[in-house]
Amino acid sequence: MEREKSSLLGLYTIGIAALFLLGFLLLVVFGAQVYSDSVTGQDGNSQTRALRSYLVTCTQTAAAEDVTAEEGAEGQVLTIRDSGTAYGLRIFLKDGCLVEYYGRLDADLDPQQAQPIAETSVFDVEEIGEDVFAVTTDAGRILLHAGGGDDR
């Protein structure tokens, strides 16, 4: 009888320890998933801010008359001319990625030489006022004032 009581107490102790161990492991797995989701969200937010900041900076540093939106063979193209030169930056969408191409503006656009900026499936440029452009990407819509400033 004494031995049976001792045996049940041992099983009870092992069961409680196993339950605590299982709870701890579940807590670690749950915590790792929450952390992973947080990092993914933070990374997405950082990419969104970087893309928006890049577009704002490009248009702020150019004179108002040097920023144009046009339709090309590659789709919508945001062109930012280097003031007083025949060169400039052209931003457009290629294979799900927003890219930039710097070169002579009177030459044909060479998409193979373009440098990637950010992944996006949408790039829509619309001139909505004098020197004001609305640019829509996966990061959202941003208003750019050619020659300075932005409205979010």
N, CA, C and O of each residue as an XYZ file, in Angstrom:
608
protein
N       0.817     -1.187      0.000
C       0.000      0.000      0.000
C       0.867      1.259      0.000
O       0.603      2.225     -0.717
N       1.916      1.211      0.836
C       2.820      2.362      0.929
C       3.536      2.580     -0.401
O       3.752      3.712     -0.834
N       3.895      1.474     -1.031
C       4.620      1.548     -2.288
C       3.695      2.109     -3.391
O       4.150      2.901     -4.216
N       2.437      1.725     -3.419
C       1.483      2.201     -4.408
C       1.240      3.708     -4.242
O       1.120      4.430     -5.231
N       1.170      4.167     -3.022
C       0.982      5.584     -2.725
C       2.193      6.380     -3.182
O       2.042      7.466     -3.741
N       3.384      5.860     -2.954
C       4.628      6.501     -3.367
C       4.713      6.549     -4.891
O       5.173      7.539     -5.460
N       4.273      5.489     -5.542
C       4.301      5.405     -6.994
C       3.353      6.437     -7.601
O       3.709      7.092     -8.580
N       2.162      6.592     -7.045
C       1.209      7.593     -7.543
C       1.727      9.014     -7.327
O       1.533      9.882     -8.178
N       2.378      9.249     -6.203
C       2.951     10.573     -5.930
C       4.063     10.879     -6.924
O       4.191     12.017     -7.375
N       4.862      9.887     -7.268
C       5.928     10.071     -8.266
C       5.361     10.386     -9.634
O       5.862     11.274    -10.324
N       4.308      9.659    -10.041
C       3.668      9.928    -11.327
C       3.032     11.321    -11.342
O       3.106     12.035    -12.342
N       2.418     11.691    -10.242
C       1.815     13.017    -10.121
C       2.886     14.099    -10.272
O       2.668     15.086    -10.975
N       4.028     13.928     -9.627
C       5.134     14.891     -9.705
C       5.663     14.974    -11.130
O       5.903     16.071    -11.634
N       5.846     13.846    -11.779
C       6.324     13.843    -13.158
C       5.302     14.513    -14.082
O       5.678     15.259    -14.986
N       4.028     14.251    -13.860
C       2.970     14.860    -14.666
C       2.963     16.374    -14.538
O       2.835     17.087    -15.534
N       3.101     16.865    -13.307
C       3.133     18.321    -13.084
C       4.365     18.929    -13.759
O       4.266     19.978    -14.394
N       5.518     18.280    -13.627
C       6.742     18.779    -14.257
C       6.594     18.796    -15.778
O       7.010     19.755    -16.428
N       6.008     17.745    -16.347
C       5.791     17.676    -17.795
C       4.838     18.777    -18.244
O       5.034     19.376    -19.302
N       3.804     19.046    -17.444
C       2.853     20.103    -17.762
C       3.534     21.471    -17.776
O       3.295     22.271    -18.681
N       4.379     21.743    -16.781
C       5.118     23.005    -16.754
C       6.076     23.108    -17.940
O       6.212     24.176    -18.536
N       6.740     22.005    -18.283
C       7.663     21.990    -19.409
C       6.906     22.246    -20.712
O       7.370     23.021    -21.548
N       5.764     21.614    -20.895
C       4.942     21.830    -22.071
C       4.479     23.287    -22.143
O       4.514     23.896    -23.213
N       4.056     23.837    -21.035
C       3.641     25.245    -20.993
C       4.784     26.180    -21.366
O       4.587     27.146    -22.103
N       5.972     25.893    -20.860
C       7.139     26.709    -21.168
C       7.456     26.645    -22.661
O       7.717     27.675    -23.282
N       7.435     25.453    -23.236
C       7.712     25.304    -24.665
C       6.674     26.024    -25.522
O       7.024     26.664    -26.513
N       5.417     25.924    -25.151
C       4.373     26.646    -25.877
C       4.570     28.159    -25.779
O       4.351     28.884    -26.749
N       4.980     28.622    -24.619
C       5.247     30.046    -24.436
C       6.400     30.508    -25.321
O       6.335     31.592    -25.899
N       7.448     29.703    -25.433
C       8.591     30.044    -26.288
C       8.161     30.095    -27.755
O       8.516     31.028    -28.475
N       7.395     29.091    -28.199
C       6.936     29.059    -29.586
C       6.031     30.259    -29.872
O       6.184     30.924    -30.897
N       5.101     30.533    -28.975
C       4.197     31.678    -29.156
C       4.987     32.988    -29.178
O       4.729     33.846    -30.023
N       5.927     33.150    -28.279
C       6.751     34.359    -28.234
C       7.580     34.537    -29.497
O       7.730     35.655    -29.990
N       8.118     33.444    -30.020
C       8.911     33.525    -31.248
C       8.041     33.951    -32.422
O       8.486     34.727    -33.269
N       6.815     33.460    -32.486
C       5.907     33.835    -33.572
C       5.512     35.312    -33.470
O       5.469     36.017    -34.478
N       5.228     35.771    -32.269
C       4.889     37.186    -32.073
C       6.069     38.068    -32.467
O       5.882     39.096    -33.117
N       7.273     37.680    -32.083
C       8.467     38.437    -32.436
C       8.659     38.458    -33.947
O       8.977     39.505    -34.513
N       8.473     37.331    -34.601
C       8.611     37.252    -36.054
C       7.613     38.170    -36.750
O       7.969     38.872    -37.696
N       6.371     38.167    -36.288
C       5.347     39.044    -36.861
C       5.704     40.512    -36.657
O       5.488     41.328    -37.553
N       6.247     40.859    -35.494
C       6.646     42.238    -35.213
C       7.773     42.686    -36.130
O       7.743     43.800    -36.653
N       8.757     41.832    -36.327
C       9.889     42.166    -37.194
C       9.424     42.324    -38.639
O       9.865     43.238    -39.337
N       8.536     41.440    -39.090
C       8.007     41.538    -40.451
C       7.258     42.851    -40.647
O       7.430     43.517    -41.668
N       6.440     43.221    -39.690
C       5.720     44.491    -39.765
C       6.648     45.685    -39.753
O       6.451     46.636    -40.509
N       7.652     45.644    -38.906
C       8.616     46.735    -38.823
C       9.400     46.866    -40.131
O       9.670     47.978    -40.584
N       9.764     45.735    -40.736
C      10.491     45.749    -41.996
C       9.632     46.358    -43.103
O      10.118     47.153    -43.908
N       8.370     45.986    -43.139
C       7.459     46.564    -44.122
C       7.303     48.065    -43.942
O       7.306     48.815    -44.919
N       7.168     48.501    -42.711
C       7.062     49.940    -42.435
C       8.326     50.677    -42.836
O       8.255     51.777    -43.384
N       9.475     50.088    -42.572
C      10.752     50.718    -42.943
C      10.872     50.853    -44.455
O      11.328     51.883    -44.952
N      10.468     49.823    -45.186
C      10.528     49.891    -46.644
C       9.570     50.946    -47.184
O       9.893     51.664    -48.130
N       8.398     51.032    -46.580
C       7.428     52.048    -46.992
C       7.985     53.445    -46.771
O       7.910     54.293    -47.661
N       8.545     53.691    -45.588
C       9.121     55.005    -45.294
C      10.297     55.314    -46.214
O      10.449     56.449    -46.664
N      11.123     54.322    -46.495
C      12.284     54.533    -47.360
C      11.843     54.908    -48.775
O      12.411     55.816    -49.383
N      10.839     54.215    -49.298
C      10.353     54.514    -50.642
C       9.753     55.908    -50.711
O      10.035     56.666    -51.639
N       8.930     56.243    -49.737
C       8.313     57.571    -49.722
C       9.371     58.663    -49.584
O       9.306     59.682    -50.271
N      10.335     58.455    -48.707
C      11.399     59.436    -48.506
C      12.243     59.605    -49.768
O      12.639     60.718    -50.114
N      12.512     58.505    -50.444
C      13.299     58.560    -51.668
C      12.596     59.419    -52.718
O      13.217     60.288    -53.328
N      11.302     59.177    -52.927
C      10.557     59.942    -53.922
C      10.481     61.424    -53.557
O      10.609     62.289    -54.423
N      10.273     61.710    -52.282
C      10.218     63.107    -51.835
C      11.566     63.793    -52.054
O      11.618     64.917    -52.554
N      12.642     63.126    -51.685
C      13.974     63.715    -51.817
C      14.320     63.979    -53.278
O      14.888     65.020    -53.605
N      13.982     63.048    -54.146
C      14.273     63.226    -55.575
C      13.582     64.468    -56.139
O      14.183     65.230    -56.896
N      12.334     64.662    -55.770
C      11.602     65.804    -56.318
C      11.914     67.100    -55.600
O      11.824     68.166    -56.208
N      12.276     67.047    -54.336
C      12.603     68.266    -53.598
C      13.869     68.918    -54.125
O      13.967     70.144    -54.165
N      14.829     68.116    -54.524
C      16.117     68.661    -54.938
C      16.102     69.172    -56.367
O      17.060     69.816    -56.796
N      15.050     68.904    -57.106
C      14.953     69.348    -58.496
C      14.133     70.626    -58.580
O      13.253     70.874    -57.756
N      14.436     71.426    -59.584
C      13.623     72.617    -59.841
C      12.256     72.158    -60.337
O      12.135     71.094    -60.944
N      11.235     72.955    -60.078
C       9.862     72.565    -60.409
C       9.697     72.225    -61.883
O       8.979     71.284    -62.220
N      10.344     72.968    -62.760
C      10.191     72.725    -64.194
C      10.957     71.485    -64.677
O      10.784     71.057    -65.819
N      11.789     70.918    -63.826
C      12.588     69.748    -64.205
C      11.923     68.422    -63.864
O      12.498     67.368    -64.135
N      10.737     68.441    -63.282
C      10.032     67.208    -62.919
C       8.820     67.051    -63.832
O       7.970     67.937    -63.921
N       8.760     65.911    -64.502
C       7.637     65.644    -65.397
C       7.162     64.203    -65.237
O       7.913     63.326    -64.810
N       5.916     63.985    -65.584
C       5.347     62.636    -65.612
C       4.938     62.367    -67.045
O       4.287     63.191    -67.686
N       5.326     61.208    -67.535
C       4.992     60.878    -68.916
C       4.682     59.397    -69.038
O       5.003     58.599    -68.157
N       4.057     59.056    -70.134
C       3.739     57.667    -70.437
C       4.768     57.192    -71.452
O       4.938     57.802    -72.508
N       5.448     56.109    -71.129
C       6.450     55.556    -72.035
C       6.138     54.114    -72.371
O       5.100     53.582    -71.978
N       7.046     53.486    -73.101
C       6.868     52.081    -73.476
C       6.851     51.187    -72.236
O       6.261     50.107    -72.257
N       7.498     51.636    -71.153
C       7.562     50.872    -69.907
C       6.397     51.172    -68.984
O       6.292     50.593    -67.902
N       5.526     52.070    -69.401
C       4.413     52.499    -68.551
C       4.657     53.922    -68.075
O       5.266     54.725    -68.783
N       4.189     54.227    -66.895
C       4.352     55.567    -66.336
C       5.805     55.800    -65.935
O       6.444     54.931    -65.342
N       6.319     56.981    -66.266
C       7.707     57.326    -65.958
C       7.724     58.698    -65.295
O       7.170     59.664    -65.821
N       8.370     58.768    -64.130
C       8.599     60.043    -63.455
C      10.009     60.470    -63.830
O      10.973     59.777    -63.505
N      10.141     61.611    -64.516
C      11.423     62.093    -65.004
C      11.853     63.310    -64.199
O      11.084     64.252    -64.007
N      13.097     63.271    -63.731
C      13.666     64.382    -62.963
C      14.963     64.785    -63.647
O      15.971     64.086    -63.551
N      14.928     65.911    -64.332
C      16.077     66.398    -65.105
C      17.091     67.073    -64.183
O      16.730     67.807    -63.264
N      18.381     66.801    -64.458
C      19.430     67.559    -63.783
C      19.422     68.950    -64.388
O      19.582     69.097    -65.600
N      19.241     69.960    -63.574
C      19.097     71.325    -64.046
C      20.276     71.738    -64.918
O      21.433     71.607    -64.519
N      19.974     72.234    -66.105
C      20.996     72.754    -67.002
C      21.765     71.699    -67.778
O      22.754     72.023    -68.434
N      21.340     70.454    -67.720
C      22.037     69.401    -68.460
C      21.027     68.591    -69.271
O      19.818     68.787    -69.148
N      21.536     67.685    -70.096
C      20.686     66.800    -70.883
C      20.488     65.467    -70.178
O      19.943     64.530    -70.761
N      20.928     65.375    -68.923
C      20.838     64.129    -68.167
C      19.742     64.218    -67.113
O      19.323     65.305    -66.714
N      19.297     63.070    -66.683
C      18.283     63.058    -65.647
C      17.987     61.655    -65.162
O      18.515     60.665    -65.670
N      17.140     61.605    -64.177
C      16.738     60.360    -63.536
C      15.330     60.026    -63.988
O      14.443     60.879    -63.969
N      15.130     58.787    -64.392
C      13.792     58.325    -64.768
C      13.424     57.160    -63.851
O      14.174     56.193    -63.718
N      12.265     57.273    -63.229
C      11.772     56.255    -62.290
C      10.548     55.605    -62.906
O       9.623     56.288    -63.346
N      10.549     54.273    -62.935
C       9.445     53.539    -63.548
C       9.345     52.145    -62.943
O      10.202     51.727    -62.164
N       8.291     51.437    -63.314
C       8.028     50.096    -62.792
C       8.514     49.060    -63.796
O       8.214     49.139    -64.987
N       9.276     48.080    -63.291
C       9.771     46.996    -64.155
C       9.728     45.690    -63.377
O      10.391     45.562    -62.348
N       8.964     44.727    -63.849
C       8.896     43.388    -63.265
C       8.611     43.399    -61.756
O       9.268     42.693    -60.991
N       7.637     44.198    -61.339
C       7.248     44.227    -59.932
C       8.219     44.969    -59.033
O       8.195     44.798    -57.814
N       9.067     45.785    -59.623
C      10.063     46.522    -58.845
C      10.139     47.952    -59.378
O      10.197     48.164    -60.590
N      10.137     48.910    -58.493
C      10.332     50.301    -58.887
C      11.823     50.490    -59.127
O      12.638     50.168    -58.263
N      12.182     51.009    -60.296
C      13.592     51.145    -60.660
C      13.889     52.567    -61.096
O      12.989     53.331    -61.443
N      15.183     52.909    -61.071
C      15.622     54.215    -61.539
C      16.666     54.016    -62.623
O      17.473     53.088    -62.571
N      16.635     54.903    -63.601
C      17.607     54.871    -64.685
C      18.133     56.280    -64.854
O      17.369     57.215    -65.091
N      19.434     56.428    -64.731
C      20.062     57.737    -64.910
C      20.798     57.732    -66.241
O      21.578     56.824    -66.527
N      20.547     58.741    -67.043
C      21.218     58.835    -68.339
C      20.728     60.047    -69.101
O      20.011     60.898    -68.574
N      21.142     60.099    -70.375
C      20.698     61.194    -71.236
C      19.198     61.066    -71.463
O      18.686     59.985    -71.756
N      18.513     62.180    -71.324
C      17.058     62.144    -71.465
C      16.621     62.071    -72.923
O      15.485     61.689    -73.204
N      17.502     62.432    -73.860
C      17.142     62.333    -75.265
C      17.430     60.940    -75.828
O      17.091     60.659    -76.978
N      18.048     60.070    -75.035
C      18.323     58.696    -75.453
C      17.176     57.788    -75.013
O      16.402     58.119    -74.114
N      17.094     56.642    -75.670
C      16.071     55.675    -75.295
C      16.331     55.147    -73.893
O      17.476     55.016    -73.461
N      15.265     54.853    -73.207
C      15.337     54.283    -71.863
C      15.779     52.827    -71.960
O      15.203     52.063    -72.734
N      16.781     52.433    -71.197
C      17.287     51.062    -71.210
C      16.919     50.387    -69.881
O      17.662     50.503    -68.906
N      15.783     49.687    -69.834
C      15.331     49.074    -68.581
C      16.312     48.058    -68.005
O      16.321     47.834    -66.794
N      17.133     47.441    -68.844
C      18.095     46.448    -68.361
C      19.187     47.090    -67.510
O      19.796     46.410    -66.684
N      19.444     48.370    -67.691
C      20.484     49.079    -66.937
C      19.931     49.789    -65.696
O      20.682     50.416    -64.948
N      18.625     49.688    -65.486
C      17.978     50.380    -64.360
C      18.348     49.716    -63.033
O      18.541     48.502    -62.957
N      18.439     50.539    -61.999
C      18.770     50.068    -60.652
C      17.499     49.964    -59.807
O      16.683     50.886    -59.812
N      17.320     48.861    -59.085
C      16.102     48.693    -58.278
C      16.064     49.646    -57.081
O      17.083     49.921    -56.447
N      14.878     50.129    -56.799
C      14.653     50.997    -55.639
C      13.897     50.230    -54.560
O      14.344     50.135    -53.416
N      12.742     49.683    -54.945
C      11.894     48.958    -53.984
C      10.916     48.079    -54.736
O      10.596     48.341    -55.895
N      10.443     47.037    -54.075
C       9.433     46.176    -54.664
C       8.067     46.835    -54.535
O       7.695     47.321    -53.467
N       7.338     46.844    -55.623
C       5.973     47.362    -55.633
C       5.274     46.822    -56.875
O       5.911     46.626    -57.911
N       3.997     46.588    -56.780
C       3.257     46.109    -57.943
C       2.501     47.246    -58.624
O       1.945     47.070    -59.708
N       2.485     48.405    -57.984
C       1.748     49.558    -58.499
C       2.677     50.764    -58.571
O       3.410     51.050    -57.624
N       2.641     51.468    -59.699
C       3.330     52.755    -59.814
C       2.507     53.610    -60.750
O       2.503     53.403    -61.964
N       1.819     54.561    -60.179
C       0.947     55.438    -60.946
C       1.327     56.875    -60.624
O       1.302     57.286    -59.464
N       1.682     57.639    -61.657
C       2.061     59.044    -61.484
C       1.021     59.893    -62.186
O       0.675     59.656    -63.343
N       0.535     60.878    -61.471
C      -0.490     61.751    -62.023
C      -0.169     63.190    -61.631
O       0.047     63.485    -60.455
N      -0.139     64.079    -62.612
C       0.067     65.498    -62.313
C      -1.305     66.079    -61.963
O      -2.206     66.127    -62.800
N      -1.444     66.521    -60.705
C      -2.759     66.967    -60.249
C      -2.854     68.480    -60.093
O      -3.913     69.008    -59.755
N      -1.779     69.153    -60.333
C      -1.761     70.606    -60.248
C      -0.430     71.105    -60.757
O       0.422     70.330    -61.191
N      -0.268     72.401    -60.698
C       0.999     72.973    -61.153
C       2.124     72.507    -60.237
O       2.180     72.880    -59.065
N       3.008     71.697    -60.779
C       4.180     71.176    -60.068
C       3.815     70.271    -58.890
O       4.622     70.096    -57.977
N       2.616     69.697    -58.898
C       2.205     68.754    -57.851
C       1.858     67.423    -58.516
O       1.062     67.363    -59.452
N       2.475     66.363    -58.008
C       2.273     65.035    -58.561
C       1.745     64.104    -57.473
O       2.179     64.167    -56.323
N       0.812     63.246    -57.847
C       0.330     62.204    -56.951
C       0.953     60.897    -57.431
O       0.737     60.475    -58.567
N       1.715     60.270    -56.566
C       2.370     59.009    -56.894
C       1.751     57.924    -56.015
O       1.712     58.043    -54.790
N       1.270     56.863    -56.665
C       0.666     55.745    -55.948
C       1.532     54.505    -56.130
O       1.857     54.122    -57.254
N       1.904     53.881    -55.009
C       2.642     52.619    -55.017
C       1.984     51.709    -53.990
O       0.960     52.055    -53.402
N       2.586     50.538    -53.780
C       2.079     49.657    -52.725
C       2.206     50.323    -51.358
O       1.490     49.962    -50.424
N       3.103     51.281    -51.238
C       3.317     51.993    -49.981
C       2.231     53.030    -49.717
O       2.187     53.624    -48.640
N       1.354     53.248    -50.697
C       0.286     54.223    -50.525
C       0.405     55.345    -51.538
O       1.153     55.253    -52.512
N      -0.336     56.390    -51.292
C      -0.340     57.552    -52.190
C       0.378     58.699    -51.506
O       0.168     58.972    -50.324
N       1.225     59.360    -52.267
C       1.960     60.493    -51.733
C       1.872     61.649    -52.725
O       1.940     61.450    -53.938
N       1.720     62.845    -52.195
C       1.723     64.044    -53.029
C       3.114     64.644    -52.991
O       3.672     64.893    -51.923
N       3.662     64.870    -54.171
C       5.003     65.439    -54.286
C       4.913     66.818    -54.906
O       4.268     67.008    -55.937
N       5.562     67.774    -54.272
C       5.650     69.121    -54.810
C       7.014     69.250    -55.470
O       8.045     69.261    -54.798
N       7.007     69.345    -56.774
C       8.270     69.480    -57.480
C       8.933     70.784    -57.039
O       8.316     71.849    -57.072
N      10.166     70.688    -56.637
C      10.888     71.861    -56.168
C      10.802     72.049    -54.669
O      11.319     73.034    -54.145
N      10.156     71.122    -53.960
C      10.165     71.190    -52.490
C       8.870     70.768    -51.848
O       7.781     71.075    -52.333
N       9.010     70.049    -50.731
C       7.887     69.716    -49.865
C       7.124     68.476    -50.272
O       7.251     67.978    -51.390
N       6.324     67.987    -49.328
C       5.420     66.859    -49.590
C       4.251     66.956    -48.630
O       4.365     67.502    -47.533
N       3.124     66.415    -49.068
C       1.934     66.322    -48.216
C       1.607     64.854    -48.084
O       1.550     64.134    -49.080
N       1.396     64.414    -46.883
C       1.082     62.994    -46.684
C      -0.394     62.813    -46.498
O      -0.860     61.688    -46.317
